[in-house]
Amino acid sequence: MQIDTMETIETLGTIAFAISGTFAAMQRRLDPFGVLIIAFVTSIGGGTVRDLLIGDTPVAWMRDVNYCLLILVTSVLTIFFKTHIKKFKVTLFLFDSLGLGLFTMLGIQKGIMFGLSPGICVALGTITGCFGGVIRDTLLNTIPLIFHKEIYATACILGGMLFYALKYFNFKDDVATIAVIAFIFLLRVVVVRFKLALPKFGY
């Protein structure tokens, strides 16, 4: 995948998660500073954990202040236009699902750039997609979605497997990337719409 495509994915993922974090914070009625903090950790949390794990430091948002400015502007605009968006919960879900797909693919590509094995690349994609939300939900004192019964991290893993399956059949990188992002997004929508879940285990 070319660098400009990766930058586009990272930009779109950052915007999606900034909006997701902003709406999550507004649902809990935080003040503007609290909203901005939640927007930031949602957007950069997964990527920060990923970069630290693979030793790519300083982490991405420290090397390029434009990402911080992008989060700030996105969050402020989301706050400003909040009165025009009635269904916060639906909006939060849609942007969270979109960000999940975008950042999962970004994490996989970052692993490929570092020459890591497919399994580790899928794991990095899952971390990139999920951990911003984990930090967000922890700060908001809610159980992170990744630990709920609904399919969340599993969507990232299945998306990663789909990417390597498409690569095996010689699909172009850009086509495979778009397919995986769409797959993860649509899977999340279907899972929530029909209330599908993984089996629970007890004792």
C-alpha positions in Angstrom: 0.0 0.0 0.0 1.3 3.5 -0.8 2.1 6.0 1.9 -0.6 8.5 0.8 -3.3 5.8 1.1 -2.2 5.0 4.6 -2.2 8.7 5.5 -5.7 8.9 4.2 -6.9 6.0 6.2 -5.2 7.4 9.4 -6.8 10.8 8.8 -10.3 9.3 8.3 -9.8 7.0 11.3 -8.7 9.9 13.5 -11.7 11.9 12.5 -14.1 9.0 13.1 -12.7 8.2 16.5 -12.5 11.9 17.5 -16.3 12.2 16.8 -16.9 8.9 18.6 -15.0 10.0 21.7 -16.7 13.5 21.6 -20.2 12.0 21.6 -19.3 9.5 24.3 -18.0 12.3 26.5 -21.1 14.5 25.8 -23.3 11.6 26.7 -21.7 11.6 30.2 -22.1 15.4 30.4 -18.4 16.2 30.7 -17.1 19.8 30.5 -15.4 21.0 27.3 -11.9 20.1 28.5 -13.1 16.6 29.5 -14.7 16.2 26.1 -11.4 17.1 24.3 -9.4 14.7 26.5 -11.8 11.8 25.7 -11.7 12.7 22.0 -7.9 12.6 22.1 -7.5 9.3 23.9 -10.1 7.7 21.7 -8.2 8.8 18.6 -4.6 8.2 19.6 -4.9 5.5 22.3 -4.7 2.4 20.0 -2.0 3.8 17.8 0.1 4.8 20.8 -0.1 1.3 22.3 0.8 -0.2 18.9 3.8 2.1 18.3 5.1 1.4 21.7 4.9 -2.3 21.2 6.8 -2.3 18.0 9.3 0.4 19.1 8.2 3.0 16.6 9.0 6.0 18.8 8.3 8.9 19.3 4.7 7.7 18.6 2.9 9.0 15.5 1.0 11.9 17.1 4.2 13.3 18.7 6.0 13.4 15.3 3.1 15.1 13.5 1.2 17.8 15.4 -1.3 18.0 12.6 -3.1 14.9 14.0 -3.5 16.7 17.3 -4.9 19.8 15.5 -7.2 17.5 13.5 -8.6 15.9 16.7 -9.0 19.4 18.2 -10.9 20.8 15.2 -13.0 17.7 14.8 -14.0 17.6 18.4 -14.9 21.4 18.6 -17.0 21.1 15.4 -18.8 18.1 16.8 -19.6 20.0 20.0 -20.7 23.0 18.0 -23.1 21.0 15.8 -24.3 18.7 18.5 -27.7 20.3 18.5 -28.2 19.3 14.9 -27.7 15.6 15.7 -30.5 14.1 17.7 -29.5 10.5 18.1 -26.2 10.6 19.9 -26.1 6.8 20.6 -26.6 5.9 16.9 -24.0 8.5 15.8 -21.5 7.2 18.4 -22.0 3.7 17.2 -21.6 4.4 13.5 -18.5 6.5 13.9 -17.0 4.0 16.4 -17.6 1.2 13.9 -16.1 3.2 11.0 -13.1 4.1 13.1 -12.7 0.4 14.1 -12.4 -0.7 10.5 -10.1 2.1 9.5 -7.7 1.8 12.4 -7.7 -2.0 12.2 -6.4 -1.8 8.6 -3.9 0.9 9.6 -2.5 -1.4 12.3 -2.1 -4.3 9.9 -0.3 -2.2 7.4 2.0 -0.8 10.1 2.9 -4.4 11.0 3.6 -5.3 7.4 5.9 -2.2 7.1 7.9 -3.6 10.0 8.1 -7.1 8.4 6.1 -8.8 11.1 4.2 -12.1 10.6 0.5 -12.1 9.6 -0.7 -13.2 13.0 1.2 -10.3 14.7 -0.1 -7.9 12.1 -3.7 -8.9 12.8 -3.0 -8.5 16.5 -1.6 -5.0 15.9 -4.6 -4.2 13.8 -6.9 -5.3 16.7 -4.9 -3.3 19.2 -5.0 -0.2 17.0 -8.7 -0.5 16.4 -9.8 -1.4 20.0 -7.5 0.2 22.6 -8.5 3.8 22.0 -12.1 2.7 22.9 -10.9 0.7 25.9 -9.1 3.8 27.3 -12.1 6.0 26.5 -14.6 3.7 28.2 -12.3 3.1 31.2 -12.0 6.9 31.7 -15.8 7.2 31.4 -16.2 4.5 34.0 -18.0 2.0 31.7 -17.2 -1.5 30.8 -15.1 -1.3 27.5 -17.0 -2.7 24.4 -14.1 -5.2 23.8 -15.2 -7.0 27.0 -18.9 -7.0 26.2 -20.7 -10.1 24.8 -21.2 -8.4 21.4 -18.7 -8.9 18.7 -16.0 -6.1 18.7 -12.4 -7.3 18.8 -13.6 -10.4 16.9 -14.6 -8.2 14.0 -11.0 -6.8 13.8 -9.6 -10.4 13.8 -12.0 -11.6 11.1 -11.2 -8.5 9.1 -7.5 -9.2 9.4 -8.0 -12.7 8.3 -10.1 -11.5 5.3 -7.3 -9.1 4.3 -4.7 -12.0 4.1 -7.2 -14.2 2.3 -7.7 -11.5 -0.3 -4.0 -11.0 -0.6 -3.6 -14.8 -1.1 -6.0 -14.5 -4.1 -3.9 -11.6 -5.5 -6.3 -8.8 -4.9 -4.7 -5.4 -5.0 -3.8 -3.8 -1.7 -6.3 -0.9 -2.1 -9.1 -3.2 -3.0 -8.4 -5.5 -0.1 -8.1 -2.5 2.3 -11.5 -1.1 1.3 -13.1 -4.5 1.5 -11.8 -5.1 5.0 -12.9 -1.7 6.2 -16.4 -2.2 4.8 -16.5 -5.7 6.2 -15.7 -4.6 9.7 -18.2 -1.7 9.6 -21.0 -3.8 8.1 -20.3 -6.7 10.5 -20.7 -4.4 13.5 -23.9 -3.0 12.1 -25.3 -6.5 11.5 -24.2 -7.8 14.9 -25.9 -4.9 16.8 -29.0 -4.8 14.5 -29.7 -8.5 15.1 -28.2 -8.7 18.6 -25.7 -11.4 17.7 -23.1 -12.4 20.3 -20.4 -14.9 21.1 -21.3 -17.6 23.5 -20.8 -16.8 27.2 -19.0 -19.1 29.6 -19.7 -19.4 33.3 -19.1 -21.7 36.2 
